[in-house]
Amino acid sequence: QLQLVESGGGLVQPGGSLRLSCAASGFTLNAYAIGWFRQAPGKEREEVSCISRGDLTIHSVESVKGRFTISRDNAKNTVYLQMNSLKPEDTAVYFCAARTSWYCSGSVGEYAYWGQGTQVTVSS
């Protein structure tokens, strides 16, 4: 059974940091492009960052550039999202997703496998 499991979310003060993890079971993450998405209440799910198969390209949306870093640990079959300098507007449920392609995509519909999400709340 192919499964993605996110962890690492929580409550953090503005300016703080969190590291999200996306662990896979039943398949090897390094054979897929992996994206992190987020969905805030009342809003559509949006791309945050993506790492291509083979780590050839990394893409992040403008609002998180310089603050969020996506990385992959093949030995642990896990993809991470390091989030620094967090802002209240980063509050959302964060999802990881796998795409059966070499390349990243910002479209939710392009990803075949999704985790259940982890809540990130940035508040004082």
Contacts in CASP RR format, 6 or more apart in sequence:
PFRMAT RR
TARGET T0000
AUTHOR 0000-0000-0000
METHOD contacts of the structure
MODEL  1
QLQLVESGGGLVQPGGSLRLSCAASGFTLNAYAIGWFRQAPGKEREEVSC
ISRGDLTIHSVESVKGRFTISRDNAKNTVYLQMNSLKPEDTAVYFCAART
SWYCSGSVGEYAYWGQGTQVTVSS
1 25 0 8 1.000
1 26 0 8 1.000
2 24 0 8 1.000
2 25 0 8 1.000
2 26 0 8 1.000
2 27 0 8 1.000
2 113 0 8 1.000
3 24 0 8 1.000
3 25 0 8 1.000
3 26 0 8 1.000
3 113 0 8 1.000
3 115 0 8 1.000
4 22 0 8 1.000
4 23 0 8 1.000
4 24 0 8 1.000
4 96 0 8 1.000
4 97 0 8 1.000
4 98 0 8 1.000
4 113 0 8 1.000
4 114 0 8 1.000
4 115 0 8 1.000
5 22 0 8 1.000
5 23 0 8 1.000
5 24 0 8 1.000
5 25 0 8 1.000
5 115 0 8 1.000
5 116 0 8 1.000
6 20 0 8 1.000
6 21 0 8 1.000
6 22 0 8 1.000
6 94 0 8 1.000
6 95 0 8 1.000
6 96 0 8 1.000
6 115 0 8 1.000
6 116 0 8 1.000
6 117 0 8 1.000
6 118 0 8 1.000
7 20 0 8 1.000
7 21 0 8 1.000
7 23 0 8 1.000
7 118 0 8 1.000
8 18 0 8 1.000
8 19 0 8 1.000
8 20 0 8 1.000
8 21 0 8 1.000
8 118 0 8 1.000
9 18 0 8 1.000
9 20 0 8 1.000
9 94 0 8 1.000
9 118 0 8 1.000
9 119 0 8 1.000
9 120 0 8 1.000
10 18 0 8 1.000
10 118 0 8 1.000
10 119 0 8 1.000
10 120 0 8 1.000
10 121 0 8 1.000
11 121 0 8 1.000
11 123 0 8 1.000
12 18 0 8 1.000
12 86 0 8 1.000
12 120 0 8 1.000
12 121 0 8 1.000
12 122 0 8 1.000
13 122 0 8 1.000
13 123 0 8 1.000
13 124 0 8 1.000
14 86 0 8 1.000
14 87 0 8 1.000
14 88 0 8 1.000
14 122 0 8 1.000
14 123 0 8 1.000
14 124 0 8 1.000
15 84 0 8 1.000
15 85 0 8 1.000
15 86 0 8 1.000
15 87 0 8 1.000
15 122 0 8 1.000
16 84 0 8 1.000
16 85 0 8 1.000
16 86 0 8 1.000
16 122 0 8 1.000
17 82 0 8 1.000
17 83 0 8 1.000
17 84 0 8 1.000
17 85 0 8 1.000
17 86 0 8 1.000
18 83 0 8 1.000
18 86 0 8 1.000
18 120 0 8 1.000
19 80 0 8 1.000
19 81 0 8 1.000
19 82 0 8 1.000
19 83 0 8 1.000
20 36 0 8 1.000
20 80 0 8 1.000
20 81 0 8 1.000
20 83 0 8 1.000
20 94 0 8 1.000
20 96 0 8 1.000
20 118 0 8 1.000
20 120 0 8 1.000
21 78 0 8 1.000
21 79 0 8 1.000
21 80 0 8 1.000
22 29 0 8 1.000
22 34 0 8 1.000
22 36 0 8 1.000
22 78 0 8 1.000
22 79 0 8 1.000
22 80 0 8 1.000
22 81 0 8 1.000
22 96 0 8 1.000
22 115 0 8 1.000
23 76 0 8 1.000
23 77 0 8 1.000
23 78 0 8 1.000
24 77 0 8 1.000
24 78 0 8 1.000
24 98 0 8 1.000
25 77 0 8 1.000
27 98 0 8 1.000
27 113 0 8 1.000
28 77 0 8 1.000
29 72 0 8 1.000
29 74 0 8 1.000
29 77 0 8 1.000
29 78 0 8 1.000
29 79 0 8 1.000
29 98 0 8 1.000
30 53 0 8 1.000
30 54 0 8 1.000
30 72 0 8 1.000
30 74 0 8 1.000
30 77 0 8 1.000
31 53 0 8 1.000
32 53 0 8 1.000
32 98 0 8 1.000
32 99 0 8 1.000
32 100 0 8 1.000
32 101 0 8 1.000
32 113 0 8 1.000
33 50 0 8 1.000
33 51 0 8 1.000
33 52 0 8 1.000
33 53 0 8 1.000
33 98 0 8 1.000
33 99 0 8 1.000
33 101 0 8 1.000
33 102 0 8 1.000
33 103 0 8 1.000
33 104 0 8 1.000
33 105 0 8 1.000
34 50 0 8 1.000
34 51 0 8 1.000
34 70 0 8 1.000
34 72 0 8 1.000
34 79 0 8 1.000
34 96 0 8 1.000
34 97 0 8 1.000
34 98 0 8 1.000
34 99 0 8 1.000
35 47 0 8 1.000
35 48 0 8 1.000
35 49 0 8 1.000
35 50 0 8 1.000
35 51 0 8 1.000
35 70 0 8 1.000
35 79 0 8 1.000
35 96 0 8 1.000
35 97 0 8 1.000
35 98 0 8 1.000
35 99 0 8 1.000
35 104 0 8 1.000
35 111 0 8 1.000
36 47 0 8 1.000
36 48 0 8 1.000
36 49 0 8 1.000
36 50 0 8 1.000
36 70 0 8 1.000
36 79 0 8 1.000
36 81 0 8 1.000
36 94 0 8 1.000
36 95 0 8 1.000
36 96 0 8 1.000
36 97 0 8 1.000
37 45 0 8 1.000
37 46 0 8 1.000
37 47 0 8 1.000
37 48 0 8 1.000
37 94 0 8 1.000
37 95 0 8 1.000
37 96 0 8 1.000
37 97 0 8 1.000
37 108 0 8 1.000
38 45 0 8 1.000
38 46 0 8 1.000
38 48 0 8 1.000
38 90 0 8 1.000
38 92 0 8 1.000
38 93 0 8 1.000
38 94 0 8 1.000
38 95 0 8 1.000
38 120 0 8 1.000
39 45 0 8 1.000
39 46 0 8 1.000
39 92 0 8 1.000
39 93 0 8 1.000
39 95 0 8 1.000
40 91 0 8 1.000
40 92 0 8 1.000
40 93 0 8 1.000
43 92 0 8 1.000
45 95 0 8 1.000
45 108 0 8 1.000
46 61 0 8 1.000
47 59 0 8 1.000
47 61 0 8 1.000
47 106 0 8 1.000
47 108 0 8 1.000
48 60 0 8 1.000
48 61 0 8 1.000
48 64 0 8 1.000
48 68 0 8 1.000
48 81 0 8 1.000
48 94 0 8 1.000
49 58 0 8 1.000
49 59 0 8 1.000
49 60 0 8 1.000
49 61 0 8 1.000
49 64 0 8 1.000
49 68 0 8 1.000
49 69 0 8 1.000
49 70 0 8 1.000
49 81 0 8 1.000
50 58 0 8 1.000
50 59 0 8 1.000
50 60 0 8 1.000
50 70 0 8 1.000
50 104 0 8 1.000
50 105 0 8 1.000
50 106 0 8 1.000
51 57 0 8 1.000
51 58 0 8 1.000
51 70 0 8 1.000
51 71 0 8 1.000
51 72 0 8 1.000
51 79 0 8 1.000
51 104 0 8 1.000
52 58 0 8 1.000
52 102 0 8 1.000
52 103 0 8 1.000
52 104 0 8 1.000
53 101 0 8 1.000
53 102 0 8 1.000
53 103 0 8 1.000
54 102 0 8 1.000
55 72 0 8 1.000
56 102 0 8 1.000
57 103 0 8 1.000
57 104 0 8 1.000
58 70 0 8 1.000
59 104 0 8 1.000
59 106 0 8 1.000
60 66 0 8 1.000
60 68 0 8 1.000
60 70 0 8 1.000
63 89 0 8 1.000
64 83 0 8 1.000
64 90 0 8 1.000
66 84 0 8 1.000
67 83 0 8 1.000
67 84 0 8 1.000
67 85 0 8 1.000
67 86 0 8 1.000
68 81 0 8 1.000
68 82 0 8 1.000
68 83 0 8 1.000
68 84 0 8 1.000
69 81 0 8 1.000
69 82 0 8 1.000
69 84 0 8 1.000
70 79 0 8 1.000
70 80 0 8 1.000
70 81 0 8 1.000
70 82 0 8 1.000
71 79 0 8 1.000
71 80 0 8 1.000
71 82 0 8 1.000
72 78 0 8 1.000
72 79 0 8 1.000
72 80 0 8 1.000
73 79 0 8 1.000
73 80 0 8 1.000
79 96 0 8 1.000
81 94 0 8 1.000
81 96 0 8 1.000
83 90 0 8 1.000
83 120 0 8 1.000
86 120 0 8 1.000
86 122 0 8 1.000
87 122 0 8 1.000
88 122 0 8 1.000
88 123 0 8 1.000
89 122 0 8 1.000
90 120 0 8 1.000
90 122 0 8 1.000
91 120 0 8 1.000
91 121 0 8 1.000
91 122 0 8 1.000
91 123 0 8 1.000
92 120 0 8 1.000
93 117 0 8 1.000
93 118 0 8 1.000
93 119 0 8 1.000
93 120 0 8 1.000
94 117 0 8 1.000
94 118 0 8 1.000
94 119 0 8 1.000
94 120 0 8 1.000
95 114 0 8 1.000
95 115 0 8 1.000
95 116 0 8 1.000
95 117 0 8 1.000
96 114 0 8 1.000
96 115 0 8 1.000
96 117 0 8 1.000
97 108 0 8 1.000
97 111 0 8 1.000
97 113 0 8 1.000
97 114 0 8 1.000
97 115 0 8 1.000
98 111 0 8 1.000
98 112 0 8 1.000
98 113 0 8 1.000
99 105 0 8 1.000
99 110 0 8 1.000
99 111 0 8 1.000
99 112 0 8 1.000
100 112 0 8 1.000
101 110 0 8 1.000
105 111 0 8 1.000
END
